[in-house]
Amino acid sequence: MSDAQTLSANERVVIELADDGIAHVRFVRAEKMNALDPDMFDAMIEAAQTLSTTKGVRVVVLSGEGRAFCAGIDLSNFTNSSGDTSRTLETRTHGNTNTFQEVAYQWRRLGVPVIAAVHGVCFGGGLQIASGADIRIVHPETRMAVMEMKWGLVPDMAGYALWRGLVRDDVLRELVYTNREFSGAEAQSLGFATYVEEEPLARAMEIAAVIAGKNPDAIRASKRLHAAMHEHTADEILMLESVEQDKISRSKNQIEAVMSSMQKRPGVFDDVEVA
């Protein structure tokens, strides 16, 4: 990874942005296996908001410090009755999501690709956060589960919205109904992992470097089209393809993509302005 600057750092999440455009988001509550408490929810949402308004971000890598990617909800929250009781889960706090859903769905909404490097434990909310990534690299011995049924609950951190197209319907039903634990090695065949690797973070960074070297306009447009693929009709998707391509074709970055490929050199691209 190239030289990096720290964009944000607190007791829950650290963001480092390298000069090649790779933003590394690290969950740093290692002593609690990066379990989700209110401060972790706030820090994750703040991290995505920071990345969405930072020029030069081309791809994001998510990882967890210590023994886990994310162990899910901090169980002490079950006995903590403090907090704002005026809001229900039906209250939309971030567009179409509530706060709990936002920490997972925000990665799918982010304008650039997101890669999750998953190791150790990835339960419940942690699995839904990983599912928000475009690509998931998982260690074969990772312990994974759709955990909510163990506590008599349903998955409600955007899992159902994110698992469409990833996990076969009957497989997902079995995993939800039983909260069966499965390994990272099994995750790929189930649809939860893109690759299974002994060094997930290293592989995630390799893929991130490839993406960061592409035309950032085309990468962002491709992510928008992937979202549209699940949410629009065929006629609408066909039109959106044409709209995106018209905006990119013959632009400075698109011409540079062609020239750098022909000259067998890294591309030098202008990054999109964000606000």
C-alpha positions in Angstrom: 0.0 0.0 0.0 1.2 3.5 -0.8 1.9 6.2 1.8 -1.3 6.9 3.7 -2.8 9.8 5.6 -5.2 9.4 8.5 -8.6 10.8 7.6 -10.3 10.0 10.9 -9.4 8.1 14.1 -11.2 7.3 17.3 -11.6 4.5 19.7 -13.9 2.5 17.3 -12.8 3.2 13.7 -9.7 4.4 11.9 -9.6 5.6 8.3 -6.4 5.8 6.3 -6.3 7.0 2.7 -3.3 6.1 0.6 -2.1 8.3 -2.3 -3.3 5.6 -4.7 -6.9 6.2 -3.6 -7.3 3.1 -1.4 -9.1 4.0 1.8 -8.6 1.4 4.6 -11.4 1.4 7.2 -10.3 -0.5 10.3 -12.6 -1.5 13.2 -10.4 -1.0 16.2 -12.5 -2.2 19.2 -10.3 -5.3 19.3 -10.8 -6.0 23.0 -14.5 -6.6 22.3 -14.0 -8.4 18.9 -15.3 -5.2 17.3 -18.8 -5.9 18.7 -21.4 -3.2 17.8 -22.2 -0.8 20.6 -23.8 2.7 20.2 -20.3 4.3 19.7 -19.4 1.8 17.1 -22.6 2.5 15.2 -21.9 6.2 15.3 -18.3 5.8 14.3 -19.1 3.5 11.3 -21.7 5.9 10.0 -19.4 8.8 10.4 -16.7 6.9 8.5 -18.9 6.3 5.5 -20.0 9.9 5.5 -16.4 11.1 5.6 -15.5 8.8 2.7 -18.4 9.9 0.6 -17.2 13.6 0.8 -13.5 13.0 0.4 -11.9 13.6 -3.0 -9.5 11.0 -4.1 -11.2 7.9 -2.7 -11.4 5.2 -5.4 -12.0 2.0 -3.4 -12.6 1.2 0.3 -11.3 -1.8 2.2 -13.0 -2.8 5.5 -11.2 -4.9 8.1 -11.3 -5.7 11.8 -8.4 -5.4 14.3 -7.6 -8.3 16.6 -9.3 -11.6 16.6 -12.5 -10.7 14.6 -13.9 -8.8 11.8 -17.1 -8.1 13.8 -18.8 -10.3 16.4 -22.2 -8.6 15.9 -24.2 -6.7 18.5 -22.5 -6.1 21.9 -24.6 -8.4 24.1 -24.4 -5.8 27.0 -26.8 -3.8 24.9 -29.6 -6.3 25.7 -29.5 -5.2 29.3 -29.0 -1.5 28.6 -32.4 0.2 28.8 -31.0 3.8 28.5 -31.2 5.8 25.3 -33.9 7.5 23.2 -37.1 5.5 23.5 -39.1 8.0 21.4 -37.9 6.4 18.1 -39.0 3.0 16.9 -37.0 0.9 14.4 -39.5 2.0 11.8 -38.2 5.6 12.1 -36.0 6.3 9.0 -32.9 8.2 10.2 -30.8 8.0 7.0 -32.9 8.2 3.9 -34.5 4.7 3.6 -32.7 3.1 6.6 -32.7 3.3 10.4 -29.3 3.7 12.2 -28.8 -0.1 12.6 -29.5 -0.7 8.9 -27.3 2.2 7.8 -24.1 0.7 9.2 -24.4 -2.1 6.7 -26.3 -0.6 3.8 -24.2 2.5 3.6 -21.3 0.5 2.1 -23.6 -0.6 -0.8 -24.7 3.0 -1.2 -21.2 4.4 -1.2 -20.1 5.7 -4.6 -17.0 3.6 -4.9 -16.4 -0.2 -4.6 -16.0 -1.6 -1.0 -14.1 -4.8 -0.2 -14.5 -6.6 3.1 -11.5 -8.6 4.5 -13.1 -11.0 6.9 -11.4 -13.1 9.6 -12.0 -14.6 13.0 -15.6 -14.1 13.8 -18.4 -12.6 11.7 -21.7 -13.0 13.3 -25.1 -11.3 13.0 -24.7 -7.6 12.4 -21.1 -8.2 11.5 -22.2 -10.5 8.7 -24.7 -7.9 7.5 -22.0 -5.2 7.4 -19.7 -7.5 5.4 -22.6 -8.2 3.1 -22.9 -4.5 2.3 -19.5 -4.7 0.6 -19.2 -5.3 -3.1 -16.6 -8.0 -2.6 -15.9 -10.2 0.4 -12.6 -12.0 1.0 -12.9 -14.5 3.9 -10.4 -16.6 5.8 -11.3 -20.3 5.6 -11.5 -20.6 9.4 -13.8 -17.6 10.0 -16.8 -18.4 12.1 -19.9 -17.0 10.5 -23.6 -17.1 11.2 -26.9 -15.3 10.7 -27.1 -15.1 14.4 -30.3 -13.2 15.3 -32.6 -16.2 15.7 -30.5 -17.4 18.6 -31.8 -14.3 20.5 -35.4 -14.8 19.2 -35.0 -12.0 16.7 -34.9 -11.5 12.9 -32.0 -10.1 10.8 -32.8 -6.4 10.7 -29.5 -4.6 9.8 -30.3 -4.6 6.0 -29.4 -8.2 5.6 -32.5 -9.1 3.5 -32.0 -6.2 1.2 -28.3 -7.0 0.8 -28.5 -10.8 0.4 -30.7 -10.5 -2.7 -28.7 -12.0 -5.5 -26.0 -13.3 -3.2 -27.5 -16.3 -1.3 -29.9 -18.8 -2.8 -33.4 -18.4 -1.2 -33.7 -21.9 0.4 -30.1 -21.7 1.7 -30.8 -18.3 3.3 -34.0 -19.6 4.9 -32.1 -22.5 6.5 -29.4 -20.2 7.9 -31.9 -17.7 9.2 -34.2 -20.2 10.8 -31.5 -22.3 12.5 -28.8 -19.7 13.0 -26.4 -22.4 12.1 -22.7 -21.5 12.2 -20.7 -22.0 9.1 -17.0 -21.6 8.2 -15.3 -19.2 5.8 -14.4 -22.2 3.7 -18.2 -22.9 3.3 -19.1 -19.3 2.8 -18.1 -19.1 -0.8 -20.4 -22.0 -1.9 -23.3 -20.4 0.2 -22.8 -17.0 -1.5 -21.4 -15.0 1.4 -17.8 -15.0 0.2 -16.3 -13.9 -3.1 -12.9 -15.6 -2.3 -11.6 -17.7 0.5 -8.0 -16.8 1.3 -5.5 -17.4 4.0 -4.5 -13.7 4.0 -7.8 -11.9 3.3 -6.5 -8.4 4.0 -3.6 -8.9 1.6 -5.9 -10.2 -1.1 -8.3 -7.4 -0.5 -5.6 -4.9 -1.0 -4.4 -6.5 -4.2 -7.9 -6.3 -5.7 -8.3 -2.7 -4.4 -5.0 -1.7 -6.1 -6.4 -3.0 -9.4 -9.6 -1.1 -9.0 -7.8 2.0 -7.9 -5.9 2.0 -11.2 -9.0 2.1 -13.4 -10.9 5.1 -14.7 -12.7 6.3 -11.5 -15.6 7.7 -13.5 -16.3 4.3 -15.1 -15.9 2.5 -11.7 -18.4 4.8 -10.0 -20.8 4.5 -13.0 -20.5 0.7 -12.9 -21.4 0.6 -9.2 -24.5 2.8 -10.0 -25.5 0.3 -12.7 -25.0 -2.7 -10.3 -27.5 -1.0 -7.9 -29.9 -0.3 -10.7 -29.7 -3.9 -11.9 -31.6 -5.0 -8.7 -34.0 -2.1 -8.4 -35.2 -1.2 -12.0 -36.9 -2.8 -14.9 -35.1 -4.0 -18.0 -36.1 -1.0 -20.0 -34.9 1.4 -17.3 -31.5 -0.5 -17.0 -31.0 -0.4 -20.7 -31.5 3.4 -20.7 -29.3 3.9 -17.7 -26.4 2.0 -19.4 -26.7 4.4 -22.3 -26.9 7.5 -20.1 -23.8 6.4 -18.1 -21.8 5.5 -21.2 -22.6 8.8 -22.9 -21.3 10.7 -19.9 -18.0 8.8 -19.9 -17.3 8.3 -23.6 -14.6 10.6 -24.9 -14.0 12.2 -21.5 -10.5 13.0 -20.4 -10.4 10.0 -18.0 -11.8 7.7 -20.7 -9.2 8.8 -23.2 -6.4 8.4 -20.6 -7.7 4.8 -19.9 -7.2 4.0 -23.6 -3.8 5.7 -23.9 -2.4 4.2 -20.7 -3.5 0.7 -21.8 -2.0 1.1 -25.3 1.3 2.5 -23.8 1.3 -0.2 -21.0 1.7 2.3 -18.2 -0.4 3.2 -15.1 -3.3 5.6 -15.8 -3.1 9.1 -14.5 -6.7 10.1 -13.8 -8.6 13.1 -12.4 -10.7 12.2 -9.3 -14.3 13.1 -9.2 -15.3 16.2 -7.2 -17.5 15.2 -4.2 -19.7 17.4 -2.0 
